[in-house]
Amino acid sequence: MYVETIPKRGYRFLVPVSTPAAIVVSDVVASVPPAPVVRSRRPWWIATAAISVLAAGIAAYGVRARRPGPGLGDRDTVVLAEFTNTTGDRVFDDTLRQGLIVQLEQSPFLSLVSDERIQQTLKMMSQPADARLTPEVARAVCERSGGAAVLDGSIARLGNEYVIGLRARDCRTGTVLDQEQAQSARKEDVLDALSRMAGTFRQRLGESLSSVEKFDMPLAEATTPSLEAFRAYGAGMHALSSTGSASAIPLFRQAVELDPGFAVAHAWLGRVYGDIGEFALSSESTTRAYELKARASQAEQYFIVASYDLQVSGNLEKARQACESWTDVYPRAFAPHSFLAGIILPALGAFDRAADEAGKTTDADPDLWVGYYLLAFANQYRNQIDAAGLALDRANARKLEVPEFIVERYDLAFLKNDQPGMDRAESAAGGNPGAQHLLDDHRAFVLAYRGRLREAGAAAERAAAIALQSGEQERAAQYEAGEALWDSFYGDRTGAERAAAAALKASTARDVEFGAAVAEALARYDSRAAGLAGDLERRFPDDTDVRFRYVPAIRALIAVNEGHASTALDVLQLTVPYELAPPRSSMHAFFGALYPVYVRGLAYLALNRGAEAAVEFQKIIDRRGVVVSDPVGALARYQLVRAYAMGGDAQKAKSALDAVRALWKDGDGDLPPIREARSQ
């Protein structure tokens, strides 16, 4: 499992399997979609299995080791090949691989080679990306990728019973390192047999007995005793990797309908709802997974708890603690580093640590794109714009390219005042459906930043329409909230009211409500803003952003409107530890960064304390990598003119005014700030 947090987009949870042929994972693997059944003409295990079954005479099943284990080191990796199913029963197609993955990923010791690395290796072998990962192909991939062992499996019928086989071979020599067989009298007991075999294999691959005993929850307890529910779950993982989150939703829903106690299926249902921007449904499923977390393996429990703290409670400190505990127990895990680098540490302002964690993701799997993406954002937040671009270039050198890169390149070009670079990104997005509505939204913010609100509104409407066509209603609501905000920043009260109402009609999700509330307060619809602030406080009492950024900013802005600027300054004391970092609204919806700082600047202006106001607005201007094209950055420049003038520094006021006029040279002249800047 790769849990990816996409800055400026939201959560996206990746299973690193892009083709139905390979089942390989790096570090912590929550679950991986199954590959198509491969029917071998001469299975290697048939004769041996028959001898084993007849000789042992086991009623339920038995396990037998063929030779001493391979004794892998703590940096060795394993390639998992396809299972061979000759039973004729398709229920095993989506269960055995999934079951083995779940069991092996409980191990803090084992590390399975990721599919991204598999794909790159297949290309170097002049093989198609969807080449069938037979035992021999898997061995070749293992050798070229620097793996230590290849593991393949099989299931066959012997009379009325089932025989399951597992085999480990040395990647370089092909020598059989270990070989296990188990017999199950009933179909329903196959997963139990596989579970026991996996535990034995882990020991023979070098894991200590104490570790296996500590982290070896039986498969039926860690997932579900229902083969049909497990099959739906496996099919959901396959759909997620091959066709995307929306197609996986009905399959995960089927899994939890067949077994309402299937914790991991609830967790993944929450994940894919989050992928398409349906955070209310995501919260509901993630909460159910959290309630059932005792019915999941230790690794999955960390995943569920961290997801809950991010998606439901919003308590970033708890999420950080959960992820740090996760890495202590599973030092080779990928997912907690992704959580930390993608949202937790940036939102807490720890940009240097976020860069370190992002580096760990690229070290763990250099062929997975998300690590480079998170590293780019960590550098961007530090205002190291060239370094951010280099991170994307490193990914490109490995032939890794995704829609999110196009949007990030657009933002980086904006931050470098590189209009040709922005144009190239727009052109690339035009031929990429996955990037189009994201880039339309970012382009809308750039236009709004430059004071061109009529064009910005048209771009935002296009982005919302595309999001709705894709079933992303909450995402469309975020786009409407963004439009409400820039209308209110520029003094268009009617436009702000209309867009805020449209956003709230579509969704009352946390970030949508925050954006609408700030827009209402900036437009001086104070009672509506206060009602939204109260609703946020009631619904999200433990949420770090709500408690320390969203609600204080809204209430302080209302206080300024009501002539109580000193009260506003007192309220904003709550925001000080967090206010210079990007909130999750900025990561998910592209607005909200440094809003408490902006409101404090307004409060100082209201108190005729121009020098102190200038300090606050300068904080926003200096953090372009955090603010990017949120219009709060443009309005901070405008307010800086007022602050310098109020403080009696005419020269700085004139210089700041020249910069604002240049920024808004093509802006809509009927907007109050632009009209005033041109007339001064």
MISE-701290 format. One record per residue (C-alpha): z, y, x; residue in one letter. Coordinates in pm, whole numbers, plus 50000, padded with zeros to 5 digits. Each point is the difference from the previous one (the first is absolute). Example, Ala and Ser with C-alpha at 12.3 -4.5 7.8 and 13.67 -1.06 7.14 Angstrom:
<recs>
507804955051230A
499345034450137S
</recs>
This chain:
<recs>
500005000050000M
499245035050108Y
501765027149805V
498105031450061E
501105034449902T
497075023349984I
500825036250077P
498265023449755K
499314970349776R
503104979149937G
500934963650041Y
497414973950058R
500904964350078F
497624980450209L
499564963250043V
498064997150325P
497394976149866V
496645015649934S
498054968249946T
500804968149809P
499554978750308A
502985006850221A
503704999249931I
501695016750288V
502765025450020V
501795019450272S
503775003550018D
501695000749658V
497684984749741V
501125003349643A
497074980349867S
496344995450068V
497184990549766P
498614965050022P
496594991250136A
497484978449817P
500544962850008V
498204982250281V
499214963749937R
499704981450326S
497854968750004R
502264982150245R
503535014149976P
501944992950318W
503134991049815W
498824974249742I
500514968550203A
503235012050156T
501345011149664A
499334966249843A
501784981950284I
502895024349981S
500434996649625V
499774962449993L
502254995050298A
502685024249891A
500094989749635G
501545033249912I
500535005749630A
499885038150005A
498745011650340Y
500664996750368G
499365019950315V
499134985450338R
499395017250332A
497254986650224R
500985015850329R
502315026350143P
499425035649881G
497985025550196P
502935022850081G
498385034049936L
501375031150167G
501265030549812D
496725018550061R
497654971549914D
497925001649683T
498624973549767V
496734998749807V
500214984149657L
496774982649897A
498904989749655E
501554971549804F
497714971649904T
500454988849639N
498374967349896T
502214993049696T
497585015149752G
502925019749852D
499285037150032R
503635009749945V
500514993750371F
497265024250099D
502255030049941D
503354985050084T
500134980550326L
498895027650235R
502095024849814Q
502964976650014G
499644993950373L
499715037150067I
503145007449800V
501894973450193Q
498765009950344L
500565037049939E
503694993149952Q
500134994150375S
501065029050226P
498484979850286F
496434992249894L
497145024650000S
496694991849833L
496805016550119V
498785025949751S
496724997949813D
498855033150143E
500184985250346R
498294968649868I
497115020949868Q
499585018450327Q
500074967250190T
497424984349771L
497695029250068K
500374994850373M
499134963549941M
496805011049819S
501404984449685Q
499745016249655P
503155017749884A
500404974949717D
499554969550222A
501994970349872R
503104995850211L
499764962650056T
502444984450248P
497465002650281E
498975035849922V
503685009049966A
500694984750341R
497215020650157A
501325031549834V
503494991450118C
498864996050358E
498005032450005R
502785020149833S
502594988050248G
501834977649754G
502014970050106A
499504975149719A
497854993949695V
501504984849686L
497944982749733D
500954980349692G
498734976549732S
500844982949674I
498564967749861A
500664974449729R
501184965250094L
500134980549678G
502185019849763N
501755018850278E
499235029850221Y
499905000950378V
500375033350181I
499125003550367G
500675027050256L
498785000950357R
500555024050292A
497645000650297R
499935018750326D
497355027149971C
498724995950354R
499944962350040T
499824987749642G
502894976450071T
501954990149691V
503435015050051L
501594988049680D
499014982049685Q
501944996349677E
499374981249678Q
501814999449670A
499564980749678Q
500765012549651S
500104977549697A
499475029049760R
497795030650005K
503015021549921E
501734988650322D
497185009250237V
501355034850069L
503414985350076D
498424976050248A
498055028350160L
503195020150025S
501784972850194R
497034994550226M
499855036950083A
503644999450107G
499384970550229T
496905016450141F
501885031750077R
502434980450214Q
497214981850179R
498235032950066L
503075011350191G
502285017249749E
503684991750033S
501644977149749L
502565026849913S
497215024849921S
498164975149782V
503174991249814E
500845036749946K
496535010749887F
498644970449807D
500305005449627M
498164972249813P
496675011449866L
500894994949633A
503055022450047E
498195025950210A
497125002649754T
499724979249681T
500314963449897P
496895004649783S
496774989050163L
497995019549743E
501975031850063A
499574995250373F
496304994149953R
499675032849807A
501965017550274Y
497724985650269G
496945010449800A
501495034949973G
500385002250375M
496424988250042H
498775026349753A
502035026850173L
498394992850334S
496464995049875S
499485024149710T
503005023249995G
503235007849824S
498695004849646A
498524965049989S
503284984950122A
502135014949722I
499174975149720P
500584970750236L
503415012250114F
500855007249637R
499014964549913Q
502274987050276A
503055018549869V
499194990449642E
499934963350101L
503265004450193D
501905032149915P
502364992250289G
497255000950265F
501455028250213A
497235003050258V
497305001149732A
501885028649831H
500195017650337A
496264997050058W
499265010849645L
502035030950075G
498035004950320R
496564998649841V
501065023049715Y
501035024450270G
496624995550168D
498155013149695I
502465028649949G
501914985249706E
503445006950143F
501904996049671A
498714964349961L
500544994750372S
503615010849964S
500524976249708E
498674969650186S
501745009150325T
503305003849816T
499584965349852R
499264985950347A
503135017150130Y
502094984249724E
498594965850095L
500065004750378K
502394970650050A
497034978449899R
498005010250306A
500074991750369S
501855022450244Q
496795016550118A
498885006349643E
503425013949911Q
499615026650268Y
496585007949857F
501385002549645I
503025021250096V
497955024350209A
497425002749721S
502755006749746Y
501555027650211D
496605016250045L
498484994949657Q
502964999949762V
503195015450136S
498155022450247G
502954998950239N
498325004550336L
503144994350205E
500554966449834K
496344991550052A
500335008750368R
503094978250038Q
498294971149821A
496955002050227C
502085002550316E
501994969249894S
496704983049926W
498745006350353T
503314987850146D
499624966449827V
496204997950026Y
499175017650328P
496334989649980R
499555012749646A
497255024849923F
500995012549653A
503255018650075P
498315019950277H
497315009649751S
502605011449746F
501845020150264L
496905015950153A
498175006049673G
502575017749787I
503704996350086I
500185016450342L
497405027249927P
501825009249678A
503225002650201L
498305022150258G
500194974250281A
496375003950111F
500494987250354D
501664968349876R
497254996249740A
497445000950281A
501964973150187D
500104977849692E
496295005449938A
499384989750361G
501894967849934K
497664992149713T
496935003750221T
501684979050268D
500834973149745A
496424998349878D
497395021650174P
497354988649752D
501785013449691L
498935035349912W
503215012249838V
501895003550328G
497455024750136Y
500065019049672Y
503785003650004L
499875010650364L
497445026649912A
502345014249737F
503054999150225A
498045020850251N
498685023149731Q
503535006949879Y
500885009550358R
497055024450005N
498304977950261Q
496665001449825I
497874987350288D
502344970350050A
499674992149629A
496234998850037G
500274977650305L
502004974849796A
497124997649753L
497544997650290D
501964970150134R
499584983049665A
496315008449994N
499574984650346A
501244967349848R
497465004549718K
502755007349748L
498975024749731E
501495005349652V
499675027349733P
503355015150099E
498635008050345F
497305021849844I
502595020649814V
502255003250305E
497075011150215R
499295026749738Y
503575013050019D
500034999650379L
496735019350006A
501555025649763F
503025003750226L
497655006350295K
497895024849798N
497074976350055D
497735005549701Q
497224976750131P
502614972450033G
501095006049640M
496384998949888D
499464966750177R
503034985249825A
498775012349662E
496634984150066S
501644967150097A
502195000249689A
496945004849781G
498874965050085G
503474984549978N
501484995749649P
503434992550145G
500125033850171A
498235022449750Q
502775010449762H
502535002550283L
497735023350193L
499145019649685D
503715006849957D
500465010450362H
496915022049977R
501515015949687A
503135008850196F
497945015350282V
498115021349748L
503275010749839A
501475007950342Y
497045023150055R
500505016649661G
496954984549833R
501834986949694L
497034996249767R
498294976450244E
503304982850072A
500544993049631G
496574984249968A
500664977550302A
503404989949862A
498484991449664E
497424977750172R
502754982650193A
502034994549683A
496984986549810A
499244974650275I
503674989750014A
500074994549624L
496834979250016Q
501794978150253S
503034996549772G
502185022150221E
501535021849729Q
503015011050202E
497785009750290R
497935021449762A
503225016449881A
500885008450360Q
496655017550036Y
500775020449686E
503455008950138A
498405012250321G
497715022749801E
503005013549806A
501735008350325L
497225019850162W
499355018749674D
503675010149993S
500085009350371F
497115024149940Y
501475014649681G
497744983349743D
502744992849743R
497624987849731T
498244975850230G
503334987550136A
501354993849651E
496884981349893R
499824977750308A
503744992449999A
499824989549636A
497004977650073A
501804983850293A
503164992949800L
497984986549709K
498434974550233A
503194990450187S
503665008950044T
500274982950337A
502355015450255R
497465018850212D
497935011249701V
503105014249833E
501045017550321F
496615016550042G
499905010949638A
503565013650017A
499305021550308V
496805012749838A
501925009349683E
502705017950204A
497465019150212L
498305010449675A
503435010349865R
500214974349724Y
503594995050105D
501374980249707S
497294973650030R
500524997950376A
503764996149954A
499454972049748G
497784981150244L
502535004750281A
502714985549777G
497814970549910D
499294992650366L
503705001950083E
500884976649713R
497314974250072R
500254999550380F
503695006050089P
499784983250342D
496535011950101D
500095018650332T
497095022949915D
501245007649648V
503555007850115R
499255019150318F
496555015349950R
498524999049651Y
502865010849772V
501515026150239P
496585016350050A
499375001949623I
503455013549918R
499965024950287A
496635013149885L
501355004549647I
503005018650144A
497675023750187V
498075006049678N
503235008449820E
501115024850268G
502574977250164H
498514997450349A
503384994850168S
500634970249773T
496584986650099A
501005001250367L
503184980749923D
498064973349809V
497544996150285L
502744990750247Q
499574964549870L
496434998750129T
500665009850362V
500154964850154P
496704989649840Y
497945031049922E
497745000750309L
498724964649944A
497294989249754P
501454987649668P
498454970149832R
498175022749757S
498125013250303S
499174964650112M
499024987849653H
498555031149837A
499365024650287F
502395026949875F
503665009350046G
500405003750377A
502515027250100L
500335013549645Y
503785005850044P
499205021150307V
497505020749800Y
502535005749721V
502635010850254R
497495025250133G
499505013549648L
503775002849957A
500315020350320Y
497195022749881L
501835005049671A
503095010050200L
497925024350211N
500714979550314R
496515000950144G
500744987650352A
501714968749869E
497204994349751A
497465002150283A
501804972250187V
499694976949699E
496315006749939F
499264995650370Q
501564965249985K
497324990349750I
497175015250202I
501194982650317D
499964965449836R
496344997349908R
500014962850073G
502544994949721V
498685025749752V
496254995050071V
498115017349713S
502785002349743D
499585036149875P
503655006350082V
498705004950355G
497595027249890A
502595017349780L
502534998550286A
497565021350202R
499715024549712Y
503785002049957Q
500375005050375L
498105032749964V
502595011549744R
502884988250219A
498795018950308Y
499375031449797A
503444997549843M
501534996050346G
498205031050123G
497684982350248D
496705016649911A
498034985150288Q
500924964149913K
499395007349633A
496505012650077K
499204969950220S
501254976149732A
497985018449735L
496834997350207D
500544962450023A
500494997249622V
496875020449928R
497984977750232A
501384969049831L
499185012849650W
496745017350083K
498124977949750D
502924996749757G
499995008149629D
500595037549987G
501724999849661D
503014980450130L
503005023450049P
500864991350362P
496365002450113I
499455032249808R
503135015250152E
499134988550354A
496595016349975R
501375032449863S
502755005150259Q
</recs>
